[in-house]
């Protein structure tokens, strides 16, 4: 029976482990920085840590664990009998566990059992009934790891102290009495051979102190629940040897419990982290090394003698003048590749067809064909004279008045200032009047003659023009770039006036 129970427990361990060990642990470390999970007593240290004044965070508040266990138990004693006779019996208990650190925790609780002991001589149906209160110091062996995050399993070992109440119960025949009777034996009174001392006394309990030790493994199912198996051994102190109803020397008897445990995390998650044996404190260290978020990193200062932004270690031109643009190697930029760095290049974008360049980076570009054509094309003169005053004559005369000569002096000044301009001199006449036509010719001739002889204007720059219509007593002058005749034959010479 005991063998089958242990095979079942091992199968359960293998089933849970097959789905647990293949998973990577959660690497979350937010709880390290969460001040809401610290007690008032630990807040000063936490504040110093948050402000980079102290390298270690304070210990957080953590949930406690409520455990319920049940399984097989038997007594390892010195009574004669085969292993198969040690059928054992049921055991179970309840416990509460609290973390002291990520490795150590303390657990207090109750364990009870009712197990059979081997049949011997007149002993029939012997049982050991036990109740014990104990406290264990637990060491979690895999909470801290450098190769994964928070553990999915809690592998632990423990030692502890127990206060035990126990009695042995039999159902046997008494000497001289053919019937069977229920007998209770107070363990502390057992000595030598097995014999009753408390007949039918249900209160025949003996108490003693005992040490416990063992180990177990728990598998995390959720943030609230984990399931585990545990092997516990409890041995009385002071060499007591009576748990199987038989005392042989001082070899001592021992309880052995194989139990399945259901453990529940208790406490508010808003104010408490998970029990510390489920948290790997290395998460914070490795996350910060991989991607610093909290560490106070000192500014990196690298020498840069010429101040061009490229450190001396990588600067291929360590003496670049101040303000000079450089490339990623610290070499002065030469945008157009003409050999003159940009900070000295007066023409930083010289075309390749303009190479070589002079000391200032200015190239000698060949003249484009279009420019040569334009340069050889005859230049069209441009006249800047927009308007000129008119010359007025008295009716029937061709003489220039003082006002007229002043006007012509102004015209001459403008022509001298604009040598590309010619001036067209326009006279008007009545088309059907011969005398009017000749009078208009005489007036235009007077104006041209005055500008040539008195003002020194070249006769070739004056264009003689007569037309019908207009004011016959007016001669208009107009700037132009065109050329024309500076004189025309008199239409009616016989009507020509001398003054």
C-alpha positions in Angstrom: 0.0 0.0 0.0 2.8 2.4 0.9 4.6 1.6 -2.2 1.6 2.2 -4.4 1.0 5.6 -2.7 4.6 6.8 -3.4 4.4 5.7 -7.1 1.2 7.8 -7.4 2.9 10.8 -5.9 5.9 10.5 -8.2 3.6 10.2 -11.2 1.9 13.5 -10.1 5.2 15.2 -9.8 6.3 14.1 -13.3 3.0 15.3 -14.8 3.2 18.8 -13.4 6.9 19.1 -14.0 6.6 18.2 -17.6 4.5 21.4 -18.2 6.4 23.6 -15.8 10.1 23.2 -16.4 9.8 24.0 -20.1 8.5 27.5 -19.4 10.7 30.5 -19.0 10.2 32.5 -15.8 8.4 35.8 -15.8 11.1 38.6 -15.7 8.8 41.3 -14.2 10.5 43.5 -11.7 8.0 46.3 -11.3 7.5 45.4 -7.6 11.1 46.6 -6.9 10.1 50.2 -7.7 6.5 50.0 -6.3 6.4 52.1 -3.1 2.8 51.1 -2.4 4.0 47.7 -1.4 6.3 49.0 1.4 5.5 49.4 5.0 5.8 52.8 6.7 9.0 51.5 8.4 10.7 50.6 5.2 9.7 53.8 3.2 12.8 55.9 4.1 15.1 53.3 2.5 12.7 52.9 -0.5 12.7 56.7 -1.1 16.5 56.8 -1.0 16.6 54.0 -3.5 14.1 55.7 -5.9 16.1 58.9 -5.7 19.4 57.0 -6.4 20.7 57.8 -3.0 21.0 54.2 -1.9 21.6 51.2 -4.1 19.2 48.7 -2.5 15.4 48.8 -2.4 13.6 48.0 0.8 11.9 44.7 1.5 8.3 44.7 0.2 5.3 43.5 2.1 4.4 40.0 0.8 1.4 37.7 0.9 1.4 34.8 3.3 0.5 31.2 2.2 -2.3 29.0 3.6 -1.6 25.3 3.1 -3.8 22.3 3.3 -2.1 18.9 3.1 -3.1 15.2 3.1 -1.5 11.9 2.2 0.1 8.8 3.6 1.9 8.3 6.9 3.6 5.4 8.7 5.9 4.8 11.6 9.5 3.7 11.0 10.1 1.6 14.2 11.9 -1.4 15.5 9.1 -3.9 15.9 9.6 -7.2 14.2 7.7 -7.6 11.0 8.0 -7.3 7.2 7.8 -4.0 5.3 4.4 -5.1 3.9 3.1 -5.2 7.4 3.7 -1.4 7.8 0.6 -0.4 6.0 0.6 3.0 7.6 -2.5 5.2 7.3 -3.8 8.6 6.7 -2.2 11.9 7.6 -3.0 15.5 7.0 -2.7 19.1 8.2 -3.0 22.8 7.8 -0.3 25.5 7.8 0.5 29.1 7.4 3.8 30.2 5.8 5.4 33.7 5.7 8.6 34.8 3.8 11.6 36.1 5.8 13.5 36.7 2.5 13.6 35.3 -1.0 15.3 32.1 0.3 14.1 31.6 3.9 10.5 31.4 5.2 8.9 30.2 8.4 5.8 27.9 8.5 3.7 27.0 11.4 0.9 24.5 11.5 -0.8 21.3 12.6 -0.3 17.7 11.4 -2.3 14.7 12.5 -2.2 11.0 11.6 -3.8 7.6 12.4 -1.5 4.8 11.2 -1.4 1.1 11.8 1.6 -0.7 13.3 2.7 -4.3 12.6 0.8 -7.1 14.3 3.0 -8.7 17.0 2.3 -11.4 19.6 -1.0 -10.7 21.2 -1.3 -7.2 19.6 -4.3 -7.1 17.3 -5.2 -4.1 15.1 -2.7 -1.8 16.7 -2.8 1.9 15.7 -0.9 5.0 16.5 -2.9 8.2 16.8 -0.8 11.5 16.8 -1.5 15.2 16.8 1.4 17.7 16.5 1.9 21.4 16.4 5.1 22.6 14.8 7.1 25.4 13.3 9.5 24.9 10.3 12.3 27.0 8.9 12.2 26.5 5.1 15.0 27.2 2.6 13.9 27.6 -1.0 16.7 26.3 -3.2 15.8 27.8 -6.6 14.2 31.2 -5.8 17.3 33.1 -7.0 18.6 32.3 -10.4 20.9 34.0 -12.9 19.4 32.2 -15.9 15.6 32.8 -15.8 13.1 35.1 -14.2 10.6 34.3 -11.5 10.5 30.5 -10.7 7.6 28.3 -11.7 8.6 25.8 -9.0 9.6 26.0 -5.4 12.1 23.3 -4.5 12.7 23.5 -0.7 14.1 21.8 2.3 13.2 22.4 6.0 13.9 21.7 9.6 11.6 22.3 12.5 10.3 21.7 16.0 7.1 19.9 16.9 5.1 19.4 20.1 3.5 16.0 19.8 0.6 14.2 21.6 0.4 10.5 20.8 -1.2 7.2 22.0 -1.2 3.6 20.9 -4.6 1.8 20.6 -5.0 -2.0 20.4 -7.8 -4.5 20.2 -6.7 -7.8 22.0 -7.5 -10.6 24.4 -6.4 -10.3 28.0 -4.9 -13.2 30.0 -7.7 -15.4 31.6 -10.3 -13.6 29.4 -11.4 -15.1 26.1 -12.9 -11.8 24.9 -11.2 -8.9 23.1 -10.8 -5.5 24.6 -9.8 -2.1 23.4 -6.6 -1.0 25.2 -4.9 2.4 25.0 -1.2 2.8 25.9 0.3 6.0 27.0 3.7 6.1 25.1 5.7 7.5 28.0 4.9 4.5 30.2 5.9 1.9 27.7 9.0 0.1 28.6 10.5 -3.3 27.8 7.8 -5.6 26.4 4.5 -4.3 25.1 1.8 -4.4 27.7 -1.3 -2.4 28.6 -1.1 0.2 31.3 -4.3 2.1 30.6 -7.2 -0.2 30.0 -10.0 1.5 28.0 -8.7 4.9 28.9 -9.4 7.1 25.9 -7.4 9.9 27.5 -4.2 8.0 27.7 -2.2 10.6 25.7 1.5 11.0 26.0 3.3 14.3 25.0 6.9 14.9 23.9 9.1 17.1 21.9 10.3 16.2 18.4 12.4 17.5 15.6 11.3 17.4 12.0 13.1 17.6 8.6 12.3 17.0 5.0 11.8 18.6 1.6 9.3 19.2 -1.1 8.5 20.7 -4.4 5.6 23.0 -5.3 4.4 23.9 -8.8 2.8 27.3 -9.5 -0.6 26.9 -11.1 -1.7 30.6 -10.9 -0.9 33.7 -9.0 -3.2 32.4 -6.2 -2.6 28.6 -6.2 0.3 26.2 -6.2 0.3 22.4 -5.8 3.1 20.4 -4.3 4.3 17.2 -2.8 6.3 17.0 0.5 8.1 14.3 2.5 8.3 15.0 6.2 10.1 13.0 8.9 9.4 13.6 12.6 11.7 12.0 15.2 11.2 12.4 19.0 13.9 14.0 21.0 15.8 12.4 23.9 15.9 9.0 22.2 12.3 8.0 23.0 11.4 4.7 21.5 7.7 3.9 21.9 5.7 5.0 18.8 5.2 1.4 17.6 4.3 0.2 21.1 7.7 -1.5 21.5 10.9 -0.2 23.2 14.2 -1.8 22.2 17.2 0.1 23.4 17.3 3.8 22.6 17.2 3.5 18.8 14.1 5.7 18.6 11.1 5.5 16.3 10.2 8.0 13.6 7.1 9.3 11.7 7.3 9.5 7.9 4.6 11.5 6.0 4.2 11.7 2.3 1.6 14.4 1.5 0.1 16.4 -1.4 -0.2 20.1 -0.6 -2.6 22.7 -1.9 -1.2 26.2 -1.1 -3.1 29.5 -1.5 -1.6 33.0 -1.5 -3.5 35.2 1.0 -3.5 38.9 1.3 -4.3 42.0 -0.8 -2.3 42.2 -4.1 -2.7 46.0 -4.0 -0.5 46.2 -0.9 1.5 43.0 -1.1 3.7 41.2 -3.6 3.6 37.5 -4.1 5.4 35.3 -1.5 9.1 36.2 -1.9 10.1 32.6 -2.8 8.1 33.1 -6.1 10.1 36.3 -7.0 13.6 36.3 -8.3 15.4 39.5 -7.1 17.9 39.2 -10.0 15.1 40.3 -12.4 15.8 43.9 -11.5 19.6 43.6 -11.9 19.5 41.9 -15.2 16.8 44.1 -16.7 18.6 47.2 -15.7 21.9 46.0 -17.2 20.0 45.1 -20.4 18.0 48.3 -20.7 18.7 50.9 -17.9 15.6 52.7 -16.7 16.3 53.5 -13.1 20.1 53.5 -12.9 21.7 57.0 -12.6 24.2 56.9 -15.5 27.0 59.4 -15.3 27.4 61.5 -18.5 30.0 60.2 -20.8 32.8 62.7 -21.5 35.0 62.0 -24.5 37.9 64.3 -25.5 37.4 66.4 -28.6 40.3 68.8 -29.0 39.1 70.8 -32.0 35.4 70.8 -30.9 34.1 69.5 -34.2 31.8 66.9 -32.6 34.0 63.9 -33.5 36.0 62.6 -30.5 39.8 62.5 -30.8 39.7 58.7 -30.8 38.0 58.7 -34.2 39.0 62.1 -35.5 41.2 61.8 -38.7 41.7 65.6 -38.7 42.1 66.6 -35.1 43.0 70.2 -35.8 40.1 71.3 -37.9 39.5 75.1 -37.6 36.7 76.2 -35.3 33.3 76.3 -37.1 34.4 74.2 -40.0 31.8 71.6 -41.1 33.2 68.1 -40.9 32.2 64.6 -41.9 31.7 61.6 -39.6 35.5 61.1 -39.5 36.2 64.7 -38.4 37.6 65.7 -41.9 36.7 69.1 -43.2 33.8 68.8 -45.8 34.6 69.4 -49.4 31.1 69.4 -51.0 32.2 69.8 -54.6 35.4 67.7 -54.3 37.6 70.4 -55.8 40.3 69.9 -53.1 39.4 73.2 -51.3 37.6 72.6 -48.0 34.2 74.3 -47.7 35.3 76.7 -45.0 37.8 78.2 -47.5 35.8 77.6 -50.7 34.3 80.7 -52.2 32.5 78.6 -54.7 31.5 75.5 -52.7 29.5 73.9 -55.5 31.8 74.2 -58.5 30.8 71.9 -61.4 33.2 69.1 -62.5 33.6 70.7 -66.0 35.0 73.8 -64.3 38.0 72.0 -62.8 40.7 72.8 -62.0 40.0 75.6 -59.5 42.1 78.4 -58.1 43.2 78.8 -54.5 39.8 80.2 -53.5 37.9 77.2 -55.1 36.6 79.2 -58.0 36.6 77.2 -61.3 37.1 78.3 -64.9 34.0 77.1 -66.6 33.8 76.9 -70.4 31.3 79.2 -72.0 28.2 77.4 -73.0 27.4 77.5 -76.8 24.2 79.3 -76.1 26.1 82.1 -74.3 28.6 82.5 -77.1 25.7 82.9 -79.6 24.1 85.5 -77.4 27.4 87.3 -77.0 28.0 87.5 -80.8 24.4 88.5 -81.5 24.1 92.3 -82.4 23.0 94.2 -79.4 19.7 96.0 -79.7 20.1 99.5 -78.4 17.9 100.5 -75.6 16.6 104.1 -75.2 15.9 105.4 -71.7 14.3 108.6 -72.9 10.6 108.1 -72.4 9.2 111.6 -73.2 10.4 114.9 -74.5 8.8 118.4 -74.4 7.3 120.0 -77.6 8.5 123.2 -79.3 5.9 125.9 -79.9 6.0 128.4 -82.8 4.1 131.6 -83.2 1.6 131.5 -86.1 3.2 132.0 -89.5 6.9 132.1 -88.1 9.8 129.7 -88.1 11.9 131.5 -85.5 12.7 129.8 -82.2 11.6 131.7 -79.1 13.7 131.8 -75.9 11.3 129.2 -74.4 11.8 127.0 -77.4 15.6 127.2 -77.2 15.4 126.3 -73.5 13.3 123.3 -74.4 15.8 122.2 -77.0 18.7 122.7 -74.5 16.9 120.2 -72.2 16.4 117.8 -75.1 20.1 118.0 -76.0 21.1 117.2 -72.4 19.0 114.1 -72.3 20.4 112.9 -75.7 23.9 113.4 -74.4 23.1 111.3 -71.3 21.6 108.6 -73.5 23.9 108.1 -76.5 21.9 105.1 -77.7 18.9 107.2 -78.2 17.9 109.0 -81.4 15.2 111.7 -81.5 12.4 111.9 -84.1 11.4 115.5 -84.9 7.7 115.6 -86.0 6.1 118.6 -87.9 2.5 118.9 -88.8 0.6 120.5 -91.7 -2.7 120.9 -93.4 -2.8 118.4 -96.2 -4.5 120.7 -98.8 -2.4 123.7 -98.0 0.9 124.0 -99.8 2.0 126.9 -97.7 1.2 125.0 -94.5 3.3 122.0 -95.7 6.3 124.2 -96.5 6.0 126.1 -93.2 6.0 122.7 -91.3 9.1 121.7 -93.1 10.9 125.0 -92.3 10.0 124.6 -88.6 11.4 121.0 -88.3 14.5 122.1 -90.2 15.0 125.0 -87.7 14.8 122.6 -84.7 17.3 120.1 -86.2 19.6 122.9 -87.3 19.6 124.4 -83.8 20.4 121.0 -82.1 23.2 120.3 -84.5 24.8 123.8 -84.7 24.1 125.1 -81.2 24.0 122.0 -79.0 26.5 119.8 -80.9 24.1 116.8 -81.5 25.1 114.5 -84.3 22.8 115.1 -87.3 22.6 111.3 -87.7 20.7 111.0 -84.4 17.9 113.3 -85.6 15.1 111.9 -87.7 13.2 114.4 -90.0 9.5 113.6 -90.2 6.4 115.4 -91.6 2.9 114.3 -91.3 -0.6 115.6 -91.9 -2.9 116.3 -88.9 -1.8 117.5 -85.5 -1.1 121.1 -84.3 0.6 122.9 -87.2 2.3 125.4 -84.8 3.9 122.5 -82.7 7.0 120.4 -83.4 7.0 117.2 -81.2 10.2 115.4 -80.3 10.2 111.6 -79.4 13.1 109.4 -78.2 13.7 106.2 -80.3 16.3 103.5 -81.0 15.4 103.5 -84.7 17.2 105.5 -87.4 15.9 107.5 -90.3 16.6 110.5 -92.6 18.0 113.6 -91.0 16.6 115.7 -93.8 14.0 115.5 -96.6 13.6 117.7 -99.7 11.5 120.8 -99.2 8.0 120.2 -100.6 7.6 123.7 -102.0 11.0 125.5 -102.1 9.5 128.5 -103.7 7.4 129.1 -100.5 10.4 128.6 -98.2 10.9 131.2 -95.5 14.2 132.5 -94.3 13.1 133.5 -90.8 
